[in-house]
Amino acid sequence: MIPPELQSELTDRPGGVFYLHGDDEYRKEAAARELTAFHLDPSTRDFNYDLLRGSDLDVETLASILGTPPMMADWRVIWIRETQALASSPRTRELILKVAEAPPPGLALILLCTEPERTKAKFYEVLKGSARTLEFRTPGSNDLPGWLIGICNERFGRELHEEAARALAQAVGADVGVLMNEVEKLATLVAEGEAITLETVQAAGTRIPRQDRWQWFDLVAEGEFRRALQGLPVLLDHGESGVGLTIGLSTHLLRVAVALTGGRAAIESVLPGRQKWLSKRYLQQARHWTLETVDDALGGLLRVDELLKSSAVSELHLLETWLLERLVVAEAA
């Protein structure tokens, strides 16, 4: 869970202050555990490890703990959850920033934080500049399959087929902790060097829907509007929302437009790191569109989004109408 570049850096320069932030609590905690294991001598754990919560700390207690040197070991590990609670006190802010700027010898301070939404507090920005900072964002719905493929390879050394990743993401959703547990279970079902396939996911007992959102986006982007019409009720019955599908499809078509106008280099520049391999698919799908038809489709999706949020018309009817409009345009062309 620790990025490879930080792993190599730790070998040469361990210790200091680590600031782990973002809304992905599962990966934050996993990274903190790995940082703890890297620095902590198990034989002296009782003397050199403190697990604290920012909401329970006052400045005097915190200063005393941070000022305690390691005992019979090279490193003392202090892990603080809810670092955002420390931001409310000027004295604790000052103490944390002072330690981040000049960490005492032998200290590995791990700060886990969920920053308040839209915060403009200077504390967080200064801390990011002084500490070793890692951000853990929950992957967006559109990017879950690509994220799963990458994490499966990095974490478990297994190839995860795209169909398997899509089925797993559609069945489980965006709960990273549950997804990681499922991937770990699947990794134990295949032999060394074998890939995790759709059949592996089925054999594990995962309930796979007949239609997933990413296949549906591909159908639309490839001009398969009749098949998309057939799959739409299945998606909605499975629990997808009209707003979610509208936003996801808009993102997909915007990427198609980037591929259409800028080619491979442009689409690779906007794809998340683990999804560069999707550039070929977007380039192929761009052949079914012109800038005019993409613009018209996105304008229609904007109207659908507005109506979904303001009218009593069913989401099925609104999205079906949009698909039928695209079908008419495609057949006329």
C-alpha positions as a printed NumPy array, in Angstrom:
array([[  0.   ,   0.   ,   0.   ],
       [  3.051,   2.297,   0.234],
       [  3.92 ,   3.702,  -3.218],
       [  7.114,   2.152,  -4.649],
       [  8.875,   5.518,  -4.848],
       [  8.383,   6.046,  -1.106],
       [  9.479,   2.495,  -0.346],
       [ 12.862,   3.111,  -1.963],
       [ 13.151,   6.52 ,  -0.282],
       [ 12.49 ,   4.99 ,   3.141],
       [ 15.412,   2.624,   2.717],
       [ 17.784,   5.593,   2.456],
       [ 15.941,   8.047,   4.71 ],
       [ 13.528,   6.431,   7.184],
       [ 11.565,   8.188,   9.897],
       [ 10.079,  11.662,  10.038],
       [  6.47 ,  12.762,   9.703],
       [  4.028,  11.058,   7.329],
       [  0.781,  12.822,   6.437],
       [ -1.82 ,  10.407,   5.029],
       [ -5.009,  12.109,   3.894],
       [ -7.992,  11.515,   1.615],
       [-11.38 ,   9.83 ,   1.805],
       [-10.18 ,   6.245,   1.26 ],
       [ -9.99 ,   5.114,   4.878],
       [ -9.078,   1.528,   3.985],
       [ -5.9  ,   2.348,   2.076],
       [ -4.89 ,   5.061,   4.552],
       [ -5.023,   2.553,   7.384],
       [ -3.203,  -0.079,   5.326],
       [ -0.388,   2.375,   4.495],
       [ -0.12 ,   3.369,   8.156],
       [  0.205,  -0.285,   9.168],
       [  2.974,  -0.832,   6.628],
       [  4.834,   2.291,   7.767],
       [  4.512,   1.069,  11.343],
       [  5.841,  -2.382,  10.468],
       [  8.756,  -0.807,   8.553],
       [  9.956,   1.25 ,  11.537],
       [  8.886,  -0.675,  14.615],
       [ 11.009,  -3.349,  16.276],
       [  8.467,  -5.993,  17.404],
       [ 10.55 ,  -6.865,  20.456],
       [ 10.24 ,  -3.317,  21.847],
       [  6.738,  -2.553,  20.583],
       [  5.329,  -2.009,  24.08 ],
       [  7.839,   0.784,  24.716],
       [  7.936,   2.437,  21.316],
       [  4.422,   2.47 ,  19.881],
       [  1.52 ,   4.814,  20.591],
       [ -1.838,   4.732,  18.797],
       [ -3.73 ,   7.959,  19.516],
       [ -6.764,   9.972,  18.411],
       [ -6.533,  13.68 ,  17.786],
       [ -9.889,  14.235,  19.487],
       [ -8.475,  12.811,  22.753],
       [ -5.271,  14.884,  22.868],
       [ -4.368,  18.155,  24.512],
       [ -1.165,  20.018,  23.692],
       [  0.657,  19.055,  26.911],
       [ -0.006,  15.329,  26.462],
       [  0.919,  15.491,  22.782],
       [  4.154,  17.391,  23.467],
       [  5.166,  14.845,  26.101],
       [  4.535,  11.878,  23.8  ],
       [  6.319,  13.466,  20.822],
       [  9.294,  14.368,  22.99 ],
       [  9.821,  10.831,  24.311],
       [ 12.82 ,   9.187,  22.589],
       [ 12.846,   5.538,  21.482],
       [ 13.783,   2.971,  24.117],
       [ 16.193,   0.154,  23.21 ],
       [ 15.431,   0.619,  19.495],
       [ 16.159,   2.945,  16.587],
       [ 12.609,   4.199,  16.126],
       [  9.576,   5.225,  18.094],
       [  6.288,   5.102,  16.138],
       [  3.396,   7.411,  16.961],
       [  0.217,   6.939,  14.961],
       [ -2.457,   9.632,  15.283],
       [ -5.939,   9.15 ,  13.838],
       [ -8.316,  12.105,  13.385],
       [ -5.503,  14.602,  12.852],
       [ -8.149,  17.107,  11.724],
       [ -9.221,  17.416,  15.383],
       [ -5.805,  18.915,  16.19 ],
       [ -6.405,  21.767,  13.747],
       [ -8.897,  23.487,  16.058],
       [ -6.228,  24.486,  18.603],
       [ -3.525,  27.032,  17.669],
       [ -1.083,  25.413,  20.111],
       [ -1.497,  21.871,  18.776],
       [ -1.291,  23.186,  15.182],
       [  1.948,  24.955,  16.011],
       [  3.371,  21.861,  17.715],
       [  2.533,  19.517,  14.821],
       [  3.93 ,  21.892,  12.199],
       [  7.111,  22.4  ,  14.24 ],
       [  7.676,  18.644,  14.463],
       [  6.919,  18.196,  10.756],
       [  9.472,  20.886,   9.883],
       [ 12.209,  19.383,  12.09 ],
       [ 11.351,  15.853,  13.302],
       [ 13.247,  14.687,  16.415],
       [ 15.759,  11.853,  15.853],
       [ 14.213,   8.406,  16.121],
       [ 10.607,   9.535,  15.526],
       [  8.218,   8.139,  12.942],
       [  5.005,  10.148,  13.293],
       [  2.087,   8.909,  11.181],
       [ -0.807,  11.352,  10.837],
       [ -4.112,  10.109,   9.384],
       [ -6.449,  12.893,   8.364],
       [ -9.794,  13.444,   6.68 ],
       [ -9.693,  17.104,   5.757],
       [-12.979,  19.015,   6.082],
       [-14.704,  19.404,   2.734],
       [-13.701,  22.597,   0.886],
       [-11.4  ,  23.618,   3.724],
       [ -9.134,  26.606,   3.172],
       [ -7.239,  26.171,   6.444],
       [ -3.564,  26.977,   6.013],
       [ -2.624,  24.212,   8.477],
       [ -3.234,  21.424,   5.962],
       [ -1.302,  23.059,   3.137],
       [  1.706,  23.815,   5.35 ],
       [  1.64 ,  20.264,   6.708],
       [  1.601,  18.83 ,   3.177],
       [  4.676,  20.88 ,   2.334],
       [  6.645,  19.826,   5.417],
       [  5.685,  16.175,   5.885],
       [  5.924,  13.196,   3.561],
       [  2.474,  13.371,   2.087],
       [  0.37 ,  10.602,   0.57 ],
       [ -3.192,  11.147,  -0.667],
       [ -5.654,   8.261,  -0.828],
       [ -8.771,   9.008,  -2.855],
       [-11.628,   6.588,  -3.283],
       [-11.645,   5.709,  -6.996],
       [-14.599,   7.126,  -8.918],
       [-17.269,   4.78 , -10.224],
       [-16.077,   5.194, -13.803],
       [-12.547,   4.199, -12.871],
       [-13.165,   1.243, -10.559],
       [-12.347,  -1.581, -13.034],
       [ -9.047,   0.002, -14.08 ],
       [ -8.16 ,   0.692, -10.464],
       [ -8.923,  -2.918,  -9.526],
       [ -6.755,  -4.27 , -12.346],
       [ -3.831,  -2.127, -11.224],
       [ -4.148,  -2.801,  -7.503],
       [ -4.535,  -6.553,  -8.061],
       [ -1.244,  -6.632,  -9.952],
       [  0.599,  -4.393,  -7.483],
       [ -0.758,  -5.909,  -4.29 ],
       [ -1.162,  -9.584,  -5.153],
       [  0.943, -10.081,  -8.285],
       [ -2.052, -11.371, -10.228],
       [ -3.485, -10.367, -13.592],
       [ -7.164,  -9.462, -13.312],
       [ -9.081,  -9.66 , -16.595],
       [-11.161,  -6.617, -17.442],
       [-14.417,  -8.598, -17.56 ],
       [-13.694,  -9.934, -14.08 ],
       [-12.858,  -6.459, -12.757],
       [-16.058,  -5.005, -14.186],
       [-18.209,  -7.818, -12.787],
       [-16.613,  -7.493,  -9.362],
       [-16.982,  -3.711,  -9.262],
       [-20.604,  -3.886, -10.413],
       [-21.455,  -6.548,  -7.835],
       [-19.634,  -4.998,  -4.865],
       [-19.697,  -1.26 ,  -5.561],
       [-17.124,   1.346,  -4.542],
       [-16.414,   0.079,  -1.005],
       [-12.627,  -0.266,  -1.269],
       [-12.298,  -2.402,   1.837],
       [-14.814,  -4.978,   0.581],
       [-13.27 ,  -4.921,  -2.906],
       [ -9.797,  -5.572,  -1.527],
       [-11.079,  -8.491,   0.545],
       [-12.764,  -9.94 ,  -2.539],
       [ -9.635,  -9.555,  -4.677],
       [ -7.509, -11.177,  -1.965],
       [ -9.937, -14.104,  -1.857],
       [ -9.879, -14.461,  -5.656],
       [ -6.068, -14.354,  -5.683],
       [ -6.001, -17.47 ,  -3.497],
       [ -8.223, -19.365,  -5.96 ],
       [ -5.793, -19.229,  -8.893],
       [ -2.396, -20.844,  -9.211],
       [  0.802, -18.816,  -9.386],
       [  1.053, -17.139, -12.784],
       [ -2.623, -17.65 , -13.668],
       [ -5.016, -14.768, -14.256],
       [ -8.223, -14.035, -12.361],
       [-10.961, -14.397, -14.962],
       [-14.71 , -13.874, -15.055],
       [-15.052, -17.612, -14.438],
       [-12.941, -17.239, -11.267],
       [-15.292, -14.541,  -9.983],
       [-18.311, -16.732, -10.768],
       [-16.721, -19.755,  -9.073],
       [-16.173, -17.68 ,  -5.915],
       [-19.931, -17.23 ,  -5.631],
       [-20.027, -13.531,  -6.485],
       [-23.451, -12.567,  -7.795],
       [-22.798, -10.994, -11.194],
       [-25.476,  -8.818, -12.829],
       [-26.462,  -9.379, -16.451],
       [-25.378,  -5.853, -17.389],
       [-22.715,  -3.568, -15.954],
       [-22.361,   0.192, -16.324],
       [-19.006,   0.045, -18.132],
       [-20.261,  -2.397, -20.781],
       [-23.262,  -0.134, -21.187],
       [-21.072,   2.956, -21.67 ],
       [-19.117,   1.022, -24.313],
       [-22.337,   0.065, -26.106],
       [-23.373,   3.713, -26.317],
       [-19.912,   4.881, -27.392],
       [-19.811,   2.208, -30.105],
       [-23.193,   3.308, -31.49 ],
       [-25.006,   0.173, -30.27 ],
       [-28.028,   2.18 , -29.158],
       [-30.599,  -0.624, -29.547],
       [-28.58 ,  -2.922, -27.277],
       [-28.078,  -0.043, -24.84 ],
       [-31.854,   0.412, -24.719],
       [-32.244,  -3.26 , -23.81 ],
       [-29.601,  -3.052, -21.071],
       [-30.844,   0.16 , -19.455],
       [-33.739,  -1.35 , -17.434],
       [-31.4  ,  -4.082, -16.167],
       [-28.966,  -1.472, -14.848],
       [-31.682,   0.517, -13.139],
       [-33.19 ,  -2.646, -11.616],
       [-29.745,  -3.521, -10.261],
       [-29.654,  -0.262,  -8.328],
       [-27.907,   2.164, -10.66 ],
       [-29.31 ,   5.689, -10.532],
       [-30.265,   7.804, -13.517],
       [-28.045,  10.635, -12.282],
       [-25.087,   8.289, -11.798],
       [-25.442,   6.838, -15.293],
       [-25.805,  10.313, -16.797],
       [-22.65 ,  11.592, -15.095],
       [-20.677,   8.444, -15.941],
       [-21.766,   8.478, -19.568],
       [-20.902,  12.178, -19.856],
       [-17.383,  11.464, -18.611],
       [-17.056,   8.607, -21.081],
       [-18.19 ,  10.721, -24.05 ],
       [-15.911,  13.598, -23.024],
       [-13.005,  11.152, -23.193],
       [-14.209,  10.009, -26.621],
       [-14.178,  13.68 , -27.686],
       [-10.603,  14.076, -26.426],
       [ -9.554,  11.012, -28.433],
       [-11.402,  12.372, -31.453],
       [ -9.699,  15.766, -31.378],
       [ -6.256,  15.017, -29.939],
       [ -5.491,  11.374, -30.715],
       [ -3.566,   8.927, -28.527],
       [ -1.348,  11.456, -26.74 ],
       [ -4.322,  13.59 , -25.709],
       [ -6.473,  10.75 , -24.384],
       [ -3.559,   9.195, -22.486],
       [ -2.89 ,  12.543, -20.828],
       [ -6.384,  12.688, -19.287],
       [ -6.732,   9.043, -18.239],
       [ -5.828,   8.054, -14.657],
       [ -2.445,   6.362, -14.319],
       [ -3.73 ,   2.802, -14.192],
       [ -5.99 ,   3.296, -17.229],
       [ -3.64 ,   4.398, -20.004],
       [ -4.322,   1.04 , -21.644],
       [ -7.905,   2.178, -22.315],
       [ -6.705,   4.771, -24.832],
       [ -6.966,   2.273, -27.695],
       [-10.63 ,   1.627, -26.898],
       [-11.495,   5.335, -26.79 ],
       [ -9.711,   5.858, -30.106],
       [-11.751,   3.054, -31.682],
       [-15.007,   4.421, -30.249],
       [-14.183,   7.912, -31.543],
       [-14.627,   6.575, -35.088],
       [-18.374,   6.387, -34.443],
       [-18.654,  10.098, -33.609],
       [-18.041,  13.583, -34.935],
       [-17.554,  16.683, -32.82 ],
       [-21.093,  17.729, -33.729],
       [-22.687,  14.45 , -32.613],
       [-20.665,  14.368, -29.364],
       [-21.653,  17.96 , -28.622],
       [-25.305,  17.181, -29.324],
       [-25.178,  14.057, -27.141],
       [-23.584,  15.929, -24.229],
       [-26.142,  18.7  , -24.544],
       [-28.881,  16.077, -24.363],
       [-27.295,  14.533, -21.257],
       [-27.197,  17.95 , -19.613],
       [-30.949,  18.281, -20.203],
       [-31.498,  14.76 , -18.848],
       [-29.527,  15.635, -15.713],
       [-31.561,  18.795, -15.151],
       [-34.849,  16.927, -15.614],
       [-33.772,  14.079, -13.342],
       [-33.249,  16.604, -10.557],
       [-36.316,  18.75 , -11.155],
       [-39.141,  16.743, -12.759],
       [-41.331,  13.79 , -11.847],
       [-40.606,  11.981, -15.136],
       [-39.052,   8.557, -14.554],
       [-35.309,   8.146, -15.03 ],
       [-35.963,   5.195, -17.345],
       [-38.132,   7.34 , -19.634],
       [-35.646,  10.226, -19.749],
       [-32.635,   8.028, -20.564],
       [-34.624,   5.959, -23.074],
       [-35.647,   9.174, -24.827],
       [-32.019,  10.292, -24.998],
       [-30.956,   6.929, -26.461],
       [-33.766,   7.005, -29.032],
       [-32.646,  10.488, -30.116],
       [-29.118,   9.174, -30.626],
       [-30.49 ,   6.223, -32.574],
       [-32.458,   8.52 , -34.908],
       [-29.377,  10.687, -35.519],
       [-27.179,   7.619, -36.2  ],
       [-29.664,   6.029, -38.623],
       [-30.178,   9.326, -40.448],
       [-26.422,   9.605, -40.915]])
